[in-house]
Amino acid sequence: MELYNLGEVPWDESQLIYHALAASGREALVLLSPATPYVCVGFHQDVEQEVDLEYCRANHIPVFRREVGGGAVYLDGDQLFFHLILHRNNPQVPKKKAAFYKKFLQPVIDVYREIGIRAEYKPVNDIIAGTRKISGTGAGEIGESIVFVGNLIVDFNYEMMARVLKVPDEKFRDKVHKTLHDNLSTIRRELGEKEAEKWDASRLNRMMAEAFQRLLGPMKPSQKDKALEIKMDELRGRMMTDAWLHQKGRRGEGRDVRIRAGINVVHKMHKAAGGLIRADFEVKEGMFGKVQLSGDFFCFPEGAIRLLEEKLENRAVGEARHLLSAFYSETGVETPGIEMDDWLRVLGHGA
């Protein structure tokens, strides 16, 4: 297996290199960081729904579609990336998803612990410090290869992450920003500025290389060769085009932003016969949180909406139908033109 410890590279190469290695069937570990910021969207996403493209263009922030799943992310040099590329039939690759993530996240956990952060694995593909996520990861198949990508987060620009996302309004953006800040951590945040300075990118990448080699065995230190450069140029001609970026992705109703495993910020709207219903809420470990209901319906008496919000707060999302039934039964409220299924359209999550 090859080891590419490349340090800082042009932003596009930070994505193209692992695509090229995977497409060429070459097993490798790549360690690098992008020289300039960019936004990266998952293979199945609809970029126009996920990213504020107008803002990104105005601020010269490139947007790239990777051939790996997951959500839209803002990436910069304060995140140290690792790319693990393995043959699909490599006997060291677990067949089950949870076992795969648990095995290949262990080197990352080991490095965090070596520098004094009590990192732990959280199924299915997160690393947490306390209750906060501290690494973003994803996996996918490219050709005959399995690609596993992730990062050590030295620092994070919470404001810019919230800003590059396409959101229904600034109120929702503020909610995303706050939830990100509350649930995503960094090396600097965990260790403090002075202690974090001891662990520069070069040192951390060296530790990552050592940790992965303890798991997978010795790797051959490598630099980009001619064959790899040619493959990267070939992919650049396809993956840096508008046609690739704007290919039709999976659209959903409203916005559902994943912060970490078990925490999402959700916005949904539905036009019922009795008026427009809007719901903004968090889902934390399957429970409703910070529920805000609004719309242009006029069939609710004063205070009824606030009461419904209170009834949903800290209750299981899967109980939504039961909670709504209890609300109607207890209050005797009648809502002509707004049925139970209308409410469930905006209070559902993950459907």
Buried (B, 14 or more C-beta within 10 A) or exposed (E): BBBBBBEBBEBBBBBBBBBBBBBBEBBBBBBBBBBBBBBBBBBEBBBBBBBBBEBBEEEEBBBBBBBBEBBBBBBBBBBBBBBBBBBEEEEEBEEEEEEBBBBBBBBBBBBBEBBEBEBBBBEEBBBBBEEBBBBBBBBBEBBEBBBBBBBBBBBBBBEBBBBBBBBBEEEBBEBBBBBBBBBBBBBBBBBEEEEBEEBEBEEBBBBBBEBBBEEBEEBEEBEBEEEBEEBBEEBBEEBBEEEBBBEEBEEEEBBBBBBBBBBBBBBBBBEBEBBEBBBBBBBBEEBBBBBBBEBEBEEBEEEBBEBBBEBBEEBBBEBBBEBBEEBBEEBEBEBEEBEEEBBBBBBBBEE
